[in-house]
Amino acid sequence: MSDEMIAIRDLNKWFGPIHAVDGVSFSVRRGEVLGFLGPNGAGKSTTMKMITGFLAPSSGTAVVCGHDVNDDPVAVKAKIGYLPEGAPAYPDMTAAAFLDFIAGIRGLKGARRRERLDYVIEHVHLAEVLHQPIDTLSKGFKRRVGLAQALLHDPDVLILDEPTDGLDPNQKHEVRSLIDSMAKEKAIVISTHLLEEVTAICTRAMIIARGRVLADGTPEQLEGRSRWHNAVSLVLSADRAEELRAALAGHDRIVGTEVELGEENLAQVTAFPRGAQSIIDEVGAILRDRKFTVEEMRVERGRLDEVFRSITTGAAA
């Protein structure tokens, strides 16, 4: 089997006059965790619903593990584990009964059925709520039941819409660790509005706005588009902050500076490089020549939130 697990070509979706998904094309290979980013209404969930066969495209193709979602939707659904927005489930069922029901739908039998049920209950940490009606569960536990049903049949492709929505920090860490442990053997698409989730678990990030893909690359590549990429931040006595800022601003490889006052008579001075080039040597030379003493010095990776805002607000404009 090819390592290309998902292939999307010129996917479009119209809702009356609204062009919700506009010519989206991308592919996802085995071992990739793709973070699907975008503001509300960008077309993320609609795209995921078309990949999984829950919505028919207006035009274009979605192929999953060699099966076209238009021509063979049942084969596509067999290959996919899908956690929809809101994690819908039968509220009157207990978590155990619901997962057993899903196991039957997925065709799991005998020892394999028991093995997979035990796996998801353990790894999604559901043992304490197994016999409670789903309607009585917290939002976080409902989300975990939804994730468990998506993982139950050990699919090759996972499509997860906001998988950590409603979870506390510890639960988010558990889910991210679980996704990371499965990533090498699967193709995973995660829709999220949490930028820290992208840097924590995604090998690739795609930004979508107004139904169009506007950026696609590794998190590091997207961070590299930030004005903070390779910026140097220095913490020193507030008494000398303006003096350092003026010294840094005079260098031709530094395009701008910022000063932020902190506590305990300290300040942070940040120098922004021209063209994202490295300026650490130049900053170090200025510190030595002018005899500045700093408490801390770090090179910034770049800020994904800034890149996200720049790209998505530019698209809106």
C-alpha positions, 0 to 999 in steps of 0.5 A: 500500500502507498504511504499516501493515505489521504489524497484530496483534489480540488474539493469544493462545497457550496451551501446555497450561495456560500462557498464553504470549501473552495478548491482545497487540495492536499495529501497526508501520508502514513506517519504524518499528524496534520494540524488543521488550523483556521478561525471559526467558519473557515471550512475545517469541519466541512472538509473533514466531513467530506473526507469521511463521507458524512457530507457529499462534495459539490465537486472534487475528489477525496480518496482514502487508502485508495478508495474514492469517497464518492464511489466507495463510501463504505470502504472509506468509512471502514478505514477511518476513525472519526471523532466529529465536532461535539462527540455525538453519542446515544445519551441513554446508553452507558459508555460500556454499552455504547462502545460495545454497540460500536464494536458490533457495527465495526464487525469486531468479534470474539477475542479481537473485540474484547482486546480492542475494547480493553485497549480503548478503555485503558488508553482513553482512561474510561474505566471509572465511568464505564457504567454511567449513562453518557448523558450524565458524563462531563464534557471531557468524559463525553469527548473521551468516549467519542475518541474511544469509539474512533480508535476502536477498530484500529483504523489506518486514518484518524480524523479528529475534530477538536480531540481535546476540547473540554479536557483539563491540562492533564487529560490533554496531555494523556490524549496527546501522548496517545496520539503521538504513540499511534502516529507512526502507523497512521495518517492523522488529521486534527482540527484544532484552534489550540496552537500549542497542540500543533507544536506539541503533536503535529508534524505538519500544519495547514492554515485554512480561512474562507474555505481556502488553504493559505499555508502548509508546512511543518510547525517550524516552517510556519514559525519561521514566517514570524517576525519573532523568528531568530529575534534575540530577547535579553533580560537585564536591569531596567536602568540600562534597558533604553541604553541597550535598545539604542545600541541594538537599534543602530545595527544594520542587521537589526530591523526593530527593537522592543522594551518590556518592563518586568518585575524586580527592576528588570526589563526585557529588550528584544531585537528583531532581525532583518530578513529572519537572519541570525543575529546572535553573534552581533548581539553578543558583540554589542553586549561585550563592547558596551559591557552590558550584564544580562540575566537571560538571553534567548533566541526566539523560535517564532510565534505561531499565533502571530503567523496565524493572525497575519495569514487569517486576518489578511485573508479576511481583508 
